[in-house]
Amino acid sequence: MALRFLTAGESHGPALSAILEGFPSGVPIDIEALNREMARRQGGYGRGGRMAIERDQVRILAGVRGGVTLGTPVALEVENLDFPSWEDVMSPVSGREGGRGVYRPRPGHADLAGGMKYRHRDLRNVLERASARETAMRVAVGAVCRQLLEVFSMPVVSQVLSIGKETATPAAIAGDRLDEVRGAVESSPVRCADAEASARMVAAIDAARRDGESLGGSFEVAVLNVPPGLGSHAQWDRRLDCRLAAAVMSVPAVKAVEIGDGMTVAGLRGSLAQDAIYCDAQRGVHRLTNRAGGVEGGISNGEPLRVRGYMKPIPTMYRPLPSVDLRTGEAAQAAVERSDICAVPAAAVVAEAVVAWVVADAFLEKFGGDSLEEVADNYRRHLQYLREVWRWTGTSFS
Ligand SMILES: Cc1cc2nc3c(=O)[nH]c(=O)nc-3n(C[C@H](O)[C@H](O)[C@H](O)COP(=O)(O)O)c2cc1C
């Protein structure tokens, strides 16, 4: 692994933080672009009251000077604006139960399992960290990684494919249609490129809210202009598909991941499941389809990376499920914390961020260097080799 990161922070604590280690020097960092990513995570129809309180702004504490990375660990911080109303409870120094303890675990959340594991009676000690507020830092880290990918013209995009039972016709995310698809996604309240499906999804969220219910759904993340050669078949944990799957699965509430057309091809005969290889003078070695989602044998093959995530419905329910009161052992309804009804659009943004980190990590592994200049030199040589030996015309950067 070339690029590591850790995050810390409780949902209602003073702040969230992250350290990104292994990032090369010389990469320009646009703080406005980081904050735009933070705002994208906070959006999406179906979010709860918390997102109206927070206006996430990244503070860079280390690793960047004058808007350019130093090659030292990049430290990031996001303040929790809600902390002052929680200081009595969440202060690292004086925080106490304060009547805000949680004793009725929510099915589907980390409450019960976390309480058993860490020996916490007050489940707030678990849920404060299990809360998806943590994903804010993953978006911040991903936003830094995206700035490296942008230097090499590798955009990371996503679209929501379904919410509840409402499904969209997926937009083909390709270089020449990138702006069009992005525009459609970013102007949809549920980040879905299919306008008609988008309206149905909004109606489904409204209906779920009225019924005290919640909804899940699915999304796709794509990365364009990925060169052949990231990841490796040589060892299981170096496989790019494995790393992408783990990263997307790590997004809270994601319960299934698909690379390319993984689920569909499982039911097809072999001749329809692979991407045949062609070669001509103009295009060199190329494919006409991308069922593999840009990865074969754990190695990027030069086609766009495509990975899908399937998110379960939000576990906090305003009409709660049966649970138990841990103080009495009596049957009780599960606790209710302020909550989203549906967070699939936001989960897609988080998934973009973790995919950006995986691709940046694999890119640095292959073309690694301590400075952007060194990485770019190594990458240029690889592209030259591909052009000369394989007549590769697929990827380039200026
Ligand atoms: C962006 C995003 C927002 C979420 N918002 C909530 C929420 O408001 N309420 C909730 O109960 N779960 C929410 N979740 C899901 C929980 O964090 C998740 O279900 C919980 O941590 C348990 O993990 P698991 O579902 O992966 O087992 C959200 C997830 C994501 C990705």
The ligand as an SDF file (V2000), in Angstrom:
LIG
                    3D

 31 33  0  0  0  0  0  0  0  0999 V2000
  -24.0670    8.8080    3.9370 C   0  0  0  0  0  0  0  0  0  0  0  0
  -24.7200    7.9020    4.9390 C   0  0  0  0  0  0  0  0  0  0  0  0
  -25.6410    8.4210    5.8180 C   0  0  0  0  0  0  0  0  0  0  0  0
  -26.2510    7.5890    6.7550 C   0  0  0  0  0  0  0  0  0  0  0  0
  -27.1860    8.1340    7.6000 N   0  0  0  0  0  0  0  0  0  0  0  0
  -27.7450    7.3460    8.5380 C   0  0  0  0  0  0  0  0  0  0  0  0
  -28.7210    7.8950    9.4330 C   0  0  0  0  0  0  0  0  0  0  0  0
  -29.0680    9.0770    9.3910 O   0  0  0  0  0  0  0  0  0  0  0  0
  -29.2770    7.0520   10.3480 N   0  0  0  0  0  0  0  0  0  0  0  0
  -28.9190    5.7270   10.4270 C   0  0  0  0  0  0  0  0  0  0  0  0
  -29.4480    5.0270   11.2630 O   0  0  0  0  0  0  0  0  0  0  0  0
  -28.0170    5.1910    9.6020 N   0  0  0  0  0  0  0  0  0  0  0  0
  -27.4190    5.9580    8.6510 C   0  0  0  0  0  0  0  0  0  0  0  0
  -26.5050    5.4020    7.7920 N   0  0  0  0  0  0  0  0  0  0  0  0
  -26.2210    3.9730    7.8810 C   0  0  0  0  0  0  0  0  0  0  0  0
  -25.5010    3.5780    9.1620 C   0  0  0  0  0  0  0  0  0  0  0  0
  -24.3420    4.3730    9.3620 O   0  0  0  0  0  0  0  0  0  0  0  0
  -25.1330    2.0960    9.1420 C   0  0  0  0  0  0  0  0  0  0  0  0
  -26.2440    1.3320    8.7950 O   0  0  0  0  0  0  0  0  0  0  0  0
  -24.6170    1.6740   10.5260 C   0  0  0  0  0  0  0  0  0  0  0  0
  -23.3690    2.2990   10.7810 O   0  0  0  0  0  0  0  0  0  0  0  0
  -24.4510    0.1570   10.6770 C   0  0  0  0  0  0  0  0  0  0  0  0
  -23.5370   -0.3480    9.7650 O   0  0  0  0  0  0  0  0  0  0  0  0
  -23.9390   -1.4720    8.6910 P   0  0  0  0  0  0  0  0  0  0  0  0
  -25.3040   -1.0980    8.1720 O   0  0  0  0  0  0  0  0  0  0  0  0
  -22.9020   -1.3710    7.6200 O   0  0  0  0  0  0  0  0  0  0  0  0
  -23.9540   -2.7890    9.3800 O   0  0  0  0  0  0  0  0  0  0  0  0
  -25.9080    6.2150    6.8170 C   0  0  0  0  0  0  0  0  0  0  0  0
  -24.9620    5.7120    5.9250 C   0  0  0  0  0  0  0  0  0  0  0  0
  -24.3620    6.5380    4.9910 C   0  0  0  0  0  0  0  0  0  0  0  0
  -23.3590    5.9850    4.0350 C   0  0  0  0  0  0  0  0  0  0  0  0
  1  2  1  0
  2  3  1  0
  2 30  2  0
  3  4  2  0
  4  5  1  0
  4 28  1  0
  5  6  2  0
  6  7  1  0
  6 13  1  0
  7  8  2  0
  7  9  1  0
  9 10  1  0
 10 11  2  0
 10 12  1  0
 12 13  2  0
 13 14  1  0
 14 15  1  0
 14 28  1  0
 15 16  1  0
 16 17  1  0
 16 18  1  0
 18 19  1  0
 18 20  1  0
 20 21  1  0
 20 22  1  0
 22 23  1  0
 23 24  1  0
 24 25  2  0
 24 26  1  0
 24 27  1  0
 28 29  2  0
 29 30  1  0
 30 31  1  0
M  END
$$$$
